[in-house]
């Protein structure tokens, strides 16, 4: 059973390392996003969309987008609910994005 367990969990370490690196990136942006006004945070959405249209990937935008959402949630809810930098979309990890048109 242990051998089978190890085989089934072989890829988890890689995913966890990616998530840890993402968490470090998001946390490094926290002070910058905390200093933004509410209007500046709102203006990031069209900026992110424009950057996607210009060819940036979702992985490129993920740290900034997550930091923006976390800051907005903190301001709105009064608590920092989004503590871990994971990918909240369908349980996928970074690099495994599924767009609506791919479903």
N, C-alpha and C positions, 0 to 999 in steps of 0.2 A: 504494500500500500504506500509506503513512504517514497519509493521510486516513482510510482505513478503520480503521486502528489507533487514531487519535484518537477517532473516533466510538465505537468499541467500548469505549474506556476513559474516556469522558466522565463517568461517574458515580463513578469511583474516588476522585476528589478529595473528593467529598462524604462518602463512606464513611470515608475516612481522617481527615477532620476530626472526624467523630463519634467515631471510635475514639480519637483523640488527646484529645478533651475527656473521654471516659470514663476514659482512662488518668490524666489529671490528677486527676479526682475520686477514683479508687481510691487513688492515691498520697497524696492529702491525708488519707485515712482511716487510713493505715498505722499511725501512732503510737497512735491510739485502739484499734485492734484488737490491736496488739502488747501493750498494757497489760491486755487482758482475760485472765481465767483460762480454762483449758480448759472449765470448766463454763459460763462465760458465753458462750463461742463456741458450744458445743453448744445452748444455750438460744436462740440466734438463729434456728434453723430453725423452731421453732413460731411465733416472733414474725413471721418473714417470711411464713409461711403465713397467719397471722391478718391481716396487713396486706394480702395479696392478696385475701383474702375480703372485706375492708372496702372494696375498690375500687382500691387502688394497682395500678399496672401493673408488669409485669416490668422495663420501662425505669426506673421509679422505684426499684426495689429493686436493680437490677443493680450499681451501684457498691459498695453495702454488702455484697451477697452475694459479689461477686467478692473484695472485701477479706477477708471472713471465710474463704472457701475458700483464698485465697492464704496467709493466716496459719496456718490449720490444716495446709496442705501443708508450709509451712516448718517447723512444729513436728514434724510426723510424719516427714518425709523428711530433715530437717536441712539442707535447701537451699531456696532460693527458686526453685522451678521455674517458677512462673507469672509470667513477667516482663512480658508484654504484656497489656494489658486489651482483649481481644477477646471476642467472644461464642462460647463453646465449643460451642454447640448447633447442630449441623448446618451449621456454617459461615455462619450468618446474622449479619447486622450488627444493631446496636441498632435497634429499630423494625421489625424484620422477624422477630419471634418466631413460631415455629410450635409450638403446643401439641400434645400427643399426639392430642387429639381432632380436630385440624384436619388430620391426616395422612391 
